[in-house]
Amino acid sequence: MRTKYLHIICRSCILTILLCACKPPKTFPIIPYIEFRSFTKIDNGTGKDDKGILAIYFTDGDGNIGSKENEKDTSYNFFMNYFECQEGVWTETDFSTNFNFRLPIINTSDKEQALEGIIELEIFFNNPRSAYDTIRFECWLFDRDSNESNHIFTPPIIVNK
């Protein structure tokens, strides 16, 4: 009787392992997709905010996000606009810091493969020329085929001036 249960448990474990091992690879559209995940301020010890880490979730069906180191194209592929809440209205503001980035290549293999993950960017976000203390960012990216992702906005970020 005990052996019978042991065989059932073993068969169940083997079946579970086989089913889990045979999962098909994830597929995503070839147009990159992004979502806001988090924004974490970095404490610089002064009581004023300067830098933070922006975390963005992404997917790309053909895995061609980022630029190869040996590519001559040095243009940006991740873009951000800076907005301040001025008198209750979100206003795009010219900020002396450039918020655009050149993402490195993520898929290092020679074949296409679907990608998903988190991009973390360290950014300066306190506009010293402004008295407004509530900001947000608009973000989007391009892959190497010039496919543009969706545009997202971060939630409001309060800046300690």
N, CA, C and O atoms as a DFTB+ gen file, in Angstrom:
644 C
 N C O
     1  1       0.825      -1.188       0.000
     2  2       0.000       0.000       0.000
     3  2       0.874       1.259       0.000
     4  3       0.627       2.208      -0.744
     5  1       1.896       1.239       0.850
     6  2       2.801       2.373       0.937
     7  2       3.557       2.576      -0.376
     8  3       3.772       3.714      -0.792
     9  1       3.950       1.517      -1.015
    10  2       4.650       1.571      -2.288
    11  2       3.767       2.185      -3.369
    12  3       4.244       2.934      -4.221
    13  1       2.484       1.864      -3.325
    14  2       1.550       2.407      -4.312
    15  2       1.515       3.933      -4.222
    16  3       1.551       4.608      -5.250
    17  1       1.444       4.489      -3.007
    18  2       1.420       5.939      -2.836
    19  2       2.747       6.568      -3.240
    20  3       2.780       7.662      -3.804
    21  1       3.834       5.872      -2.950
    22  2       5.150       6.363      -3.330
    23  2       5.268       6.462      -4.848
    24  3       5.817       7.434      -5.365
    25  1       4.755       5.458      -5.565
    26  2       4.771       5.500      -7.037
    27  2       3.906       6.637      -7.559
    28  3       4.293       7.308      -8.515
    29  1       2.763       6.867      -6.968
    30  2       1.877       7.960      -7.406
    31  2       2.560       9.301      -7.183
    32  3       2.514      10.176      -8.048
    33  1       3.194       9.465      -6.022
    34  2       3.893      10.713      -5.732
    35  2       5.054      10.913      -6.690
    36  3       5.245      12.017      -7.200
    37  1       5.826       9.878      -6.944
    38  2       6.960       9.984      -7.876
    39  2       6.486      10.322      -9.278
    40  3       7.066      11.187      -9.934
    41  1       5.443       9.656      -9.747
    42  2       4.911       9.948     -11.090
    43  2       4.394      11.378     -11.164
    44  3       4.589      12.055     -12.174
    45  1       3.741      11.842     -10.111
    46  2       3.234      13.211     -10.087
    47  2       4.385      14.215     -10.145
    48  3       4.304      15.212     -10.863
    49  1       5.444      13.956      -9.399
    50  2       6.608      14.846      -9.416
    51  2       7.265      14.876     -10.786
    52  3       7.610      15.943     -11.293
    53  1       7.437      13.711     -11.378
    54  2       8.055      13.641     -12.712
    55  2       7.184      14.359     -13.737
    56  3       7.709      15.101     -14.569
    57  1       5.890      14.162     -13.700
    58  2       4.980      14.828     -14.629
    59  2       5.041      16.343     -14.449
    60  3       5.056      17.087     -15.430
    61  1       5.077      16.793     -13.216
    62  2       5.169      18.228     -12.949
    63  2       6.469      18.800     -13.496
    64  3       6.463      19.865     -14.115
    65  1       7.565      18.119     -13.280
    66  2       8.860      18.581     -13.788
    67  2       8.847      18.645     -15.310
    68  3       9.319      19.622     -15.891
    69  1       8.322      17.634     -15.952
    70  2       8.275      17.624     -17.415
    71  2       7.394      18.738     -17.958
    72  3       7.757      19.386     -18.940
    73  1       6.258      18.968     -17.345
    74  2       5.372      20.028     -17.809
    75  2       6.005      21.399     -17.636
    76  3       5.875      22.263     -18.505
    77  1       6.684      21.598     -16.526
    78  2       7.345      22.886     -16.289
    79  2       8.521      23.087     -17.236
    80  3       8.772      24.209     -17.677
    81  1       9.234      22.031     -17.550
    82  2      10.403      22.124     -18.423
    83  2      10.017      22.350     -19.873
    84  3      10.842      22.811     -20.662
    85  1       8.802      22.042     -20.236
    86  2       8.369      22.143     -21.627
    87  2       7.586      23.415     -21.914
    88  3       6.848      23.471     -22.899
    89  1       7.727      24.428     -21.087
    90  2       7.024      25.679     -21.324
    91  2       7.550      26.312     -22.610
    92  3       8.761      26.377     -22.821
    93  1       6.651      26.772     -23.459
    94  2       7.128      27.459     -24.666
    95  2       7.738      28.809     -24.282
    96  3       7.348      29.393     -23.271
    97  1       8.679      29.307     -25.067
    98  2       9.273      30.604     -24.752
    99  2       8.212      31.702     -24.851
   100  3       7.258      31.596     -25.622
   101  1       8.397      32.752     -24.056
   102  2       7.467      33.878     -24.098
   103  2       7.593      34.586     -25.433
   104  3       8.673      34.654     -26.019
   105  1       6.487      35.106     -25.898
   106  2       6.495      35.900     -27.120
   107  2       5.857      37.255     -26.822
   108  3       4.928      37.359     -26.022
   109  1       6.371      38.277     -27.477
   110  2       5.872      39.641     -27.336
   111  2       5.839      40.281     -28.714
   112  3       6.524      39.809     -29.622
   113  1       5.065      41.340     -28.894
   114  2       5.107      42.082     -30.159
   115  2       6.511      42.649     -30.397
   116  3       7.268      42.877     -29.453
   117  1       6.846      42.871     -31.675
   118  2       8.178      43.406     -31.983
   119  2       8.288      44.899     -31.669
   120  3       9.391      45.443     -31.641
   121  1       7.173      45.552     -31.437
   122  2       7.198      46.950     -31.013
   123  2       7.494      46.948     -29.511
   124  3       6.762      46.313     -28.751
   125  1       8.549      47.641     -29.060
   126  2       8.866      47.644     -27.637
   127  2       7.698      48.195     -26.809
   128  3       6.937      49.049     -27.264
   129  1       7.583      47.686     -25.598
   130  2       6.537      48.106     -24.669
   131  2       7.204      48.421     -23.336
   132  3       8.094      47.693     -22.897
   133  1       6.769      49.518     -22.685
   134  2       7.344      49.875     -21.394
   135  2       6.242      50.199     -20.386
   136  3       5.138      50.602     -20.753
   137  1       6.575      50.011     -19.101
   138  2       5.699      50.350     -17.976
   139  2       6.555      50.943     -16.870
   140  3       7.686      50.510     -16.648
   141  1       6.007      51.938     -16.177
   142  2       6.675      52.487     -14.995
   143  2       6.649      51.437     -13.893
   144  3       5.621      50.797     -13.671
   145  1       7.767      51.255     -13.203
   146  2       7.818      50.345     -12.061
   147  2       8.063      51.104     -10.757
   148  3       7.332      50.913      -9.785
   149  1       9.097      51.973     -10.730
   150  2       9.363      52.681      -9.480
   151  2      10.307      53.858      -9.720
   152  3      11.004      53.938     -10.732
   153  1      10.297      54.757      -8.755
   154  2      11.282      55.834      -8.709
   155  2      11.760      55.922      -7.267
   156  3      10.960      56.133      -6.356
   157  1      13.062      55.760      -7.058
   158  2      13.632      55.762      -5.718
   159  2      14.645      56.891      -5.614
   160  3      15.616      56.947      -6.369
   161  1      14.403      57.788      -4.669
   162  2      15.346      58.889      -4.447
   163  2      16.608      58.361      -3.790
   164  3      16.563      57.432      -2.984
   165  1      17.729      58.962      -4.141
   166  2      19.016      58.626      -3.537
   167  2      19.320      59.706      -2.507
   168  3      19.393      60.887      -2.845
   169  1      19.496      59.307      -1.258
   170  2      19.776      60.250      -0.177
   171  2      21.220      60.723      -0.289
   172  3      22.155      59.929      -0.182
   173  1      21.390      62.030      -0.506
   174  2      22.742      62.574      -0.619
   175  2      23.215      63.212       0.689
   176  3      24.313      63.766       0.746
   177  1      22.389      63.135       1.741
   178  2      22.776      63.643       3.047
   179  2      22.548      65.125       3.269
   180  3      22.830      65.628       4.357
   181  1      22.042      65.845       2.264
   182  2      21.850      67.293       2.403
   183  2      20.407      67.664       2.747
   184  3      20.132      68.810       3.101
   185  1      19.501      66.720       2.649
   186  2      18.087      67.031       2.864
   187  2      17.400      67.527       1.610
   188  3      16.179      67.682       1.590
   189  1      18.171      67.779       0.560
   190  2      17.610      68.188      -0.730
   191  2      17.726      67.021      -1.693
   192  3      18.655      66.217      -1.610
   193  1      16.772      66.940      -2.606
   194  2      16.791      65.862      -3.597
   195  2      17.613      66.275      -4.808
   196  3      17.523      67.410      -5.277
   197  1      18.403      65.353      -5.301
   198  2      19.190      65.587      -6.507
   199  2      19.047      64.447      -7.503
   200  3      18.732      64.666      -8.672
   201  1      19.285      63.201      -7.019
   202  2      19.309      62.050      -7.919
   203  2      18.306      60.991      -7.477
   204  3      17.882      60.928      -6.323
   205  1      17.951      60.169      -8.450
   206  2      17.075      59.047      -8.164
   207  2      17.287      57.936      -9.173
   208  3      17.960      58.122     -10.187
   209  1      16.703      56.770      -8.885
   210  2      16.759      55.617      -9.779
   211  2      15.354      55.400     -10.343
   212  3      14.407      55.158      -9.595
   213  1      15.233      55.489     -11.653
   214  2      13.980      55.236     -12.347
   215  2      14.016      53.813     -12.875
   216  3      14.931      53.446     -13.612
   217  1      13.021      53.004     -12.502
   218  2      12.946      51.611     -12.961
   219  2      11.772      51.478     -13.930
   220  3      10.639      51.830     -13.602
   221  1      12.061      50.965     -15.129
   222  2      11.073      50.799     -16.197
   223  2      11.078      49.339     -16.634
   224  3      12.128      48.790     -16.970
   225  1       9.902      48.712     -16.630
   226  2       9.742      47.351     -17.161
   227  2       9.611      47.456     -18.680
   228  3       8.994      48.392     -19.190
   229  1      10.195      46.491     -19.404
   230  2      10.102      46.519     -20.870
   231  2       9.901      45.106     -21.425
   232  3      10.253      44.110     -20.794
   233  1       9.324      45.059     -22.625
   234  2       9.298      43.834     -23.427
   235  2       9.635      44.221     -24.865
   236  3       9.395      45.350     -25.295
   237  1      10.194      43.263     -25.592
   238  2      10.471      43.457     -27.023
   239  2      10.523      42.081     -27.677
   240  3      11.329      41.234     -27.291
   241  1       9.672      41.866     -28.655
   242  2       9.521      40.557     -29.269
   243  2      10.720      40.071     -30.050
   244  3      10.969      38.866     -30.093
   245  1      11.480      40.975     -30.676
   246  2      12.639      40.522     -31.452
   247  2      13.967      40.841     -30.771
   248  3      15.028      40.554     -31.326
   249  1      13.924      41.425     -29.590
   250  2      15.125      41.584     -28.773
   251  2      16.169      42.532     -29.300
   252  3      17.358      42.346     -29.041
   253  1      15.754      43.543     -30.033
   254  2      16.755      44.450     -30.612
   255  2      16.748      45.826     -29.935
   256  3      16.799      46.862     -30.598
   257  1      16.686      45.809     -28.622
   258  2      16.788      47.052     -27.850
   259  2      18.260      47.288     -27.535
   260  3      18.993      46.356     -27.204
   261  1      18.682      48.544     -27.642
   262  2      20.042      48.919     -27.282
   263  2      20.951      49.000     -28.486
   264  3      20.634      48.507     -29.568
   265  1      22.082      49.631     -28.273
   266  2      23.075      49.826     -29.328
   267  2      24.327      49.036     -28.999
   268  3      24.773      48.998     -27.852
   269  1      24.882      48.410     -30.015
   270  2      26.124      47.669     -29.838
   271  2      27.275      48.656     -29.642
   272  3      27.269      49.751     -30.205
   273  1      28.255      48.259     -28.842
   274  2      29.387      49.145     -28.558
   275  2      30.142      49.542     -29.814
   276  3      30.632      50.667     -29.913
   277  1      30.242      48.635     -30.772
   278  2      31.023      48.925     -31.973
   279  2      30.217      49.640     -33.056
   280  3      30.754      49.945     -34.121
   281  1      28.945      49.908     -32.801
   282  2      28.146      50.641     -33.790
   283  2      28.553      52.108     -33.787
   284  3      28.784      52.703     -32.735
   285  1      28.636      52.671     -34.972
   286  2      29.054      54.062     -35.094
   287  2      27.958      55.030     -34.637
   288  3      28.248      56.165     -34.260
   289  1      26.707      54.580     -34.671
   290  2      25.593      55.428     -34.264
   291  2      25.656      55.649     -32.756
   292  3      25.535      54.707     -31.973
   293  1      25.844      56.887     -32.366
   294  2      25.915      57.217     -30.940
   295  2      24.669      57.966     -30.477
   296  3      24.677      58.602     -29.423
   297  1      23.608      57.890     -31.261
   298  2      22.397      58.616     -30.892
   299  2      21.692      57.934     -29.726
   300  3      21.938      56.767     -29.423
   301  1      20.835      58.672     -29.100
   302  2      20.083      58.161     -27.958
   303  2      18.999      57.204     -28.422
   304  3      18.532      57.278     -29.558
   305  1      18.599      56.296     -27.520
   306  2      17.504      55.385     -27.841
   307  2      16.468      55.290     -26.718
   308  3      15.465      54.589     -26.857
   309  1      16.709      55.996     -25.601
   310  2      15.729      56.099     -24.516
   311  2      15.560      57.582     -24.223
   312  3      16.537      58.290     -23.978
   313  1      14.311      58.051     -24.251
   314  2      14.049      59.484     -24.166
   315  2      13.149      59.810     -22.980
   316  3      12.275      59.034     -22.593
   317  1      13.401      60.997     -22.419
   318  2      12.595      61.464     -21.298
   319  2      12.348      62.959     -21.434
   320  3      13.250      63.723     -21.777
   321  1      11.120      63.361     -21.163
   322  2      10.781      64.778     -21.051
   323  2      10.476      65.072     -19.588
   324  3       9.940      64.225     -18.874
   325  1      10.820      66.274     -19.152
   326  2      10.671      66.709     -17.764
   327  2       9.469      67.640     -17.667
   328  3       9.369      68.612     -18.415
   329  1       8.562      67.342     -16.748
   330  2       7.372      68.162     -16.537
   331  2       7.324      68.637     -15.092
   332  3       7.686      67.900     -14.174
   333  1       6.875      69.876     -14.898
   334  2       6.622      70.414     -13.569
   335  2       5.139      70.720     -13.446
   336  3       4.494      71.117     -14.416
   337  1       4.610      70.534     -12.255
   338  2       3.233      70.920     -11.990
   339  2       3.261      72.394     -11.598
   340  3       3.625      72.740     -10.474
   341  1       2.873      73.255     -12.534
   342  2       2.897      74.701     -12.319
   343  2       1.465      75.197     -12.218
   344  3       0.717      75.178     -13.195
   345  1       1.095      75.638     -11.032
   346  2      -0.259      76.138     -10.763
   347  2      -1.313      75.104     -11.142
   348  3      -2.373      75.455     -11.661
   349  1      -1.022      73.823     -10.883
   350  2      -1.974      72.749     -11.138
   351  2      -1.974      72.212     -12.557
   352  3      -2.793      71.352     -12.881
   353  1      -1.079      72.693     -13.415
   354  2      -1.015      72.260     -14.819
   355  2       0.360      71.649     -15.087
   356  3       1.385      72.259     -14.782
   357  1       0.379      70.436     -15.663
   358  2       1.653      69.807     -16.023
   359  2       2.235      70.538     -17.226
   360  3       1.618      70.596     -18.289
   361  1       3.437      71.098     -17.044
   362  2       4.087      71.910     -18.069
   363  2       5.454      71.323     -18.384
   364  3       6.287      71.159     -17.493
   365  1       5.685      71.004     -19.675
   366  2       7.008      70.527     -20.065
   367  2       7.997      71.666     -19.866
   368  3       7.748      72.797     -20.283
   369  1       9.119      71.358     -19.228
   370  2      10.069      72.382     -18.820
   371  2      11.444      72.066     -19.387
   372  3      11.902      70.923     -19.362
   373  1      12.089      73.104     -19.897
   374  2      13.458      72.950     -20.371
   375  2      14.361      72.908     -19.147
   376  3      14.404      73.854     -18.362
   377  1      15.065      71.826     -18.998
   378  2      15.921      71.599     -17.842
   379  2      17.335      71.455     -18.375
   380  3      17.547      70.836     -19.417
   381  1      18.299      72.020     -17.672
   382  2      19.675      72.029     -18.181
   383  2      20.260      70.624     -18.340
   384  3      21.214      70.446     -19.098
   385  1      19.717      69.631     -17.649
   386  2      20.206      68.266     -17.761
   387  2      19.506      67.546     -18.907
   388  3      18.292      67.666     -19.074
   389  1      20.267      66.804     -19.687
   390  2      19.710      65.996     -20.769
   391  2      19.244      64.671     -20.174
   392  3      20.037      63.956     -19.561
   393  1      17.976      64.341     -20.347
   394  2      17.433      63.116     -19.785
   395  2      17.417      61.957     -20.770
   396  3      16.807      60.927     -20.487
   397  1      18.058      62.093     -21.897
   398  2      18.076      61.017     -22.875
   399  2      19.263      60.100     -22.603
   400  3      20.304      60.533     -22.108
   401  1      19.084      58.826     -22.939
   402  2      20.107      57.824     -22.657
   403  2      20.381      56.988     -23.900
   404  3      19.534      56.867     -24.785
   405  1      21.566      56.423     -23.950
   406  2      21.934      55.443     -24.976
   407  2      22.031      54.098     -24.272
   408  3      23.026      53.800     -23.610
   409  1      20.988      53.288     -24.423
   410  2      20.959      51.983     -23.776
   411  2      21.929      51.039     -24.465
   412  3      22.022      51.041     -25.692
   413  1      22.647      50.237     -23.704
   414  2      23.527      49.233     -24.316
   415  2      22.687      48.079     -24.863
   416  3      21.521      47.916     -24.503
   417  1      23.289      47.300     -25.720
   418  2      22.585      46.141     -26.274
   419  2      22.251      45.164     -25.150
   420  3      23.057      44.938     -24.247
   421  1      21.072      44.601     -25.220
   422  2      20.624      43.674     -24.182
   423  2      20.747      42.234     -24.667
   424  3      21.263      41.378     -23.947
   425  1      20.277      41.962     -25.877
   426  2      20.384      40.619     -26.458
   427  2      21.743      40.508     -27.146
   428  3      21.951      41.096     -28.207
   429  1      22.653      39.769     -26.556
   430  2      23.997      39.660     -27.116
   431  2      24.157      38.470     -28.061
   432  3      25.235      38.275     -28.623
   433  1      23.104      37.671     -28.245
   434  2      23.212      36.549     -29.185
   435  2      22.997      37.051     -30.613
   436  3      22.545      38.177     -30.823
   437  1      23.318      36.221     -31.570
   438  2      23.163      36.594     -32.976
   439  2      21.757      36.340     -33.502
   440  3      21.458      36.691     -34.643
   441  1      20.895      35.740     -32.701
   442  2      19.546      35.459     -33.176
   443  2      18.527      36.264     -32.387
   444  3      18.759      36.657     -31.244
   445  1      17.391      36.497     -33.034
   446  2      16.308      37.215     -32.380
   447  2      15.774      36.400     -31.222
   448  3      15.641      35.180     -31.319
   449  1      15.469      37.071     -30.131
   450  2      14.807      36.401     -29.023
   451  2      14.009      37.441     -28.249
   452  3      14.438      38.584     -28.095
   453  1      12.857      37.033     -27.772
   454  2      12.014      37.935     -27.007
   455  2      12.714      38.325     -25.713
   456  3      13.364      37.503     -25.068
   457  1      12.570      39.582     -25.351
   458  2      13.195      40.086     -24.136
   459  2      12.147      40.723     -23.232
   460  3      11.176      41.317     -23.701
   461  1      12.363      40.588     -21.937
   462  2      11.627      41.365     -20.950
   463  2      12.547      41.580     -19.770
   464  3      13.409      40.751     -19.480
   465  1      12.360      42.693     -19.094
   466  2      13.220      42.969     -17.954
   467  2      12.945      44.346     -17.392
   468  3      11.933      44.977     -17.699
   469  1      13.862      44.793     -16.569
   470  2      13.776      46.105     -15.928
   471  2      14.999      46.924     -16.336
   472  3      16.134      46.460     -16.227
   473  1      14.758      48.130     -16.800
   474  2      15.822      49.093     -17.081
   475  2      15.871      50.035     -15.891
   476  3      14.847      50.602     -15.510
   477  1      17.050      50.212     -15.295
   478  2      17.216      51.151     -14.194
   479  2      18.154      52.262     -14.638
   480  3      19.260      52.006     -15.113
   481  1      17.695      53.504     -14.476
   482  2      18.459      54.663     -14.896
   483  2      18.654      55.607     -13.711
   484  3      17.700      55.930     -13.003
   485  1      19.879      56.039     -13.503
   486  2      20.155      57.028     -12.456
   487  2      20.046      58.411     -13.085
   488  3      20.722      58.707     -14.070
   489  1      19.188      59.260     -12.510
   490  2      18.946      60.572     -13.114
   491  2      19.003      61.681     -12.065
   492  3      18.657      61.474     -10.902
   493  1      19.445      62.858     -12.498
   494  2      19.323      64.077     -11.709
   495  2      17.935      64.639     -11.999
   496  3      17.533      64.713     -13.160
   497  1      17.197      65.038     -10.963
   498  2      15.829      65.463     -11.222
   499  2      15.428      66.773     -10.541
   500  3      14.291      67.216     -10.709
   501  1      16.312      67.399      -9.787
   502  2      15.977      68.657      -9.116
   503  2      16.383      69.822     -10.012
   504  3      17.563      70.007     -10.309
   505  1      15.402      70.599     -10.436
   506  2      15.666      71.763     -11.278
   507  2      15.971      72.949     -10.360
   508  3      15.048      73.519      -9.777
   509  1      17.240      73.333     -10.218
   510  2      17.587      74.410      -9.286
   511  2      17.059      75.778      -9.721
   512  3      17.001      76.700      -8.908
   513  1      16.678      75.920     -10.974
   514  2      16.157      77.198     -11.472
   515  2      14.655      77.341     -11.254
   516  3      14.066      78.359     -11.617
   517  1      14.037      76.325     -10.662
   518  2      12.583      76.335     -10.517
   519  2      12.176      76.247      -9.048
   520  3      12.823      75.566      -8.252
   521  1      11.102      76.942      -8.704
   522  2      10.559      76.883      -7.342
   523  2       9.527      75.771      -7.208
   524  3       9.107      75.458      -6.093
   525  1       9.108      75.166      -8.318
   526  2       8.067      74.134      -8.268
   527  2       8.639      72.830      -7.720
   528  3       9.767      72.447      -8.034
   529  1       7.837      72.156      -6.895
   530  2       8.347      70.981      -6.191
   531  2       7.676      69.668      -6.583
   532  3       7.903      68.646      -5.935
   533  1       6.861      69.675      -7.624
   534  2       6.218      68.443      -8.075
   535  2       6.522      68.253      -9.556
   536  3       6.216      69.105     -10.391
   537  1       7.132      67.112      -9.853
   538  2       7.558      66.846     -11.237
   539  2       7.075      65.469     -11.674
   540  3       6.576      64.684     -10.867
   541  1       7.230      65.193     -12.949
   542  2       7.049      63.849     -13.492
   543  2       7.821      63.777     -14.806
   544  3       8.232      64.797     -15.360
   545  1       8.008      62.561     -15.287
   546  2       8.726      62.345     -16.538
   547  2       7.839      61.620     -17.529
   548  3       7.011      60.790     -17.153
   549  1       8.019      61.940     -18.790
   550  2       7.450      61.166     -19.898
   551  2       8.612      60.357     -20.466
   552  3       9.695      60.901     -20.685
   553  1       8.398      59.063     -20.706
   554  2       9.480      58.181     -21.161
   555  2       9.027      57.354     -22.360
   556  3       7.851      57.006     -22.475
   557  1       9.971      57.040     -23.257
   558  2       9.749      56.120     -24.368
   559  2      11.101      55.706     -24.922
   560  3      12.119      56.328     -24.622
   561  1      11.109      54.662     -25.727
   562  2      12.364      54.216     -26.335
   563  2      12.147      53.780     -27.776
   564  3      11.020      53.574     -28.226
   565  1      13.256      53.647     -28.481
   566  2      13.278      53.130     -29.851
   567  2      14.175      51.901     -29.869
   568  3      15.192      51.857     -29.177
   569  1      13.789      50.891     -30.673
   570  2      14.692      49.755     -30.872
   571  2      15.551      50.018     -32.096
   572  3      15.432      51.077     -32.713
   573  1      16.409      49.084     -32.459
   574  2      17.332      49.294     -33.586
   575  2      16.643      49.328     -34.937
   576  3      17.247      49.751     -35.923
   577  1      15.373      48.886     -35.006
   578  2      14.610      49.001     -36.254
   579  2      13.779      50.274     -36.282
   580  3      12.909      50.433     -37.138
   581  1      14.041      51.176     -35.354
   582  2      13.322      52.449     -35.206
   583  2      11.858      52.271     -34.818
   584  3      11.043      53.159     -35.068
   585  1      11.516      51.146     -34.214
   586  2      10.171      50.968     -33.666
   587  2      10.092      51.742     -32.360
   588  3      10.917      51.558     -31.465
   589  1       9.095      52.606     -32.260
   590  2       8.933      53.437     -31.072
   591  2       7.987      52.758     -30.087
   592  3       6.915      52.291     -30.470
   593  1       8.384      52.706     -28.830
   594  2       7.542      52.121     -27.787
   595  2       6.389      53.069     -27.466
   596  3       6.307      54.185     -27.979
   597  1       5.514      52.590     -26.610
   598  2       4.485      53.458     -26.057
   599  2       5.152      54.525     -25.189
   600  3       6.287      54.354     -24.746
   601  1       4.440      55.622     -24.951
   602  2       4.913      56.679     -24.062
   603  2       4.241      56.488     -22.710
   604  3       3.046      56.202     -22.634
   605  1       5.016      56.647     -21.647
   606  2       4.463      56.527     -20.297
   607  2       4.824      57.766     -19.490
   608  3       5.764      58.491     -19.817
   609  1       4.065      57.989     -18.441
   610  2       4.373      59.071     -17.492
   611  2       4.587      58.454     -16.114
   612  3       3.880      57.528     -15.716
   613  1       5.576      58.986     -15.391
   614  2       5.752      58.565     -14.017
   615  2       4.641      59.204     -13.182
   616  3       4.041      60.195     -13.599
   617  1       4.373      58.643     -12.018
   618  2       3.491      59.356     -11.089
   619  2       4.183      60.639     -10.638
   620  3       5.385      60.794     -10.853
   621  1       3.451      61.555     -10.020
   622  2       4.092      62.779      -9.504
   623  2       5.200      62.431      -8.510
   624  3       5.072      61.516      -7.698
   625  1       6.286      63.190      -8.603
   626  2       7.441      63.043      -7.717
   627  2       7.604      64.360      -6.975
   628  3       7.732      65.410      -7.605
   629  1       7.601      64.323      -5.652
   630  2       7.783      65.529      -4.839
   631  2       9.277      65.750      -4.635
   632  3      10.005      64.844      -4.228
   633  1       9.718      66.967      -4.925
   634  2      11.134      67.318      -4.830
   635  2      11.369      68.156      -3.576
   636  3      10.744      69.200      -3.389
   637  1      12.270      67.692      -2.726
   638  2      12.679      68.492      -1.565
   639  2      13.699      69.508      -2.033
   640  3      14.822      69.150      -2.389
   641  1      13.317      70.764      -2.034
   642  2      14.189      71.837      -2.551
   643  2      15.125      72.353      -1.484
   644  3      15.924      73.253      -1.746
